[in-house]
C-alpha cells in the first residue's frame, strides 16, 4: 500500500538554526500548517510571526504533527530528539513520517529506523548539502535513505526545499552519501584556500584569478560561493566549523570501520581543529582561509 500525505496534514520542524529556519520557512510559505521547536525559541521567532505554532517539546510536536523534519546539531541531539523520553518515536503517531536532515551517523540512522518501524512510523535519513545559500534559495541537494514508499510520499514536500533530490537506498544510505559529500568538500577546501593564497603571494588580483578558474576544470561550489566571502573577510557561518569537524569525525570513523585510509580527510580535520582551538569553531567553513592568513 502506497503512503500518502492527506491535505489536512500538520507538519513539524525541529531545529530552526542557520539552515533550518529557511527550510521551515519554505514549508510555511507553501501554505502548510506548521509547528516548530528549537532549544532557543528566539531562533524560531520569525517563523512564529509568520504563523507557525510553537511546540514546547519534541513530544508536543510529535503529538501534533504527522510529518516532522529535524535539523539539529550533533548525533547526540538526534538521539535525544528521536529516542529520548520526550522524543519523537515514543510519542509519535503510527503512520507518521519523520525526516532527519541532520548530518549524523549512518549507524544511528539505522538504529532509529528500526525503533520507528516497531512503532509503525516511517523515518528517512535525508541529510542535505548547499549550506545557508541552498537552504535560503531552496536549491539544496537532498540525499535520502529509508523506505522508498515513504520517500515517494514526501517527495513533493522535499521539492520545496531542494532541486537535487536523490533516493539512495535503505536506512543509513542518505548519511553514507553525505559522508561522501563531506569527504569531497574537506580536501577541496584545502585546495581552494591554497589556490587563493598562492594567487595573492604571486602578486595577482585574487578576484580576477577567480574569474578564470571558477568555470574551468578547477571549478567547485566552494570556489564560486565561498572564496568571495573569504576575500571580503566574511566568515559568518553558512555552515559552522564545529559541525564540519563533527561530520569529518563521523566520516573517519566510518572509513576506519571499512578499513579505508582517507589521508585528505584526516589532514582537513586536523587543520579545522587547529582553527577551532583558536576560537573559530563558530565561524563558517570558509574561515579555513585564516589558517594561511594568521
Secondary structure, DSSP 4 states (H G I P E B T S, - for coil): ------TTPPEEEE--STTHHHHHHHHHHTT--EEEE-SSGGGGHHHHHTTPEEPSSHHHHHHH-SEEEE--SSHHHHHHHHHSTTSHHHHPPTT-EEEE-S---HHHHHHHHHHHHHTT-EEEE--EESHHHHHHHT-EEEEEES-HHHHHHHHHHHTTTEEEEEEEESTTHHHHHHHHHHHHHHHHHHHHHHHHHHHHHTT--HHHHHHHHTTSTT--HHHHHHHHHHHHT----SSBHHHHHHHHHHHHHHHHHTT---HHHHHHHHHHHHHIIIIITTSBGGGGHHHHH-
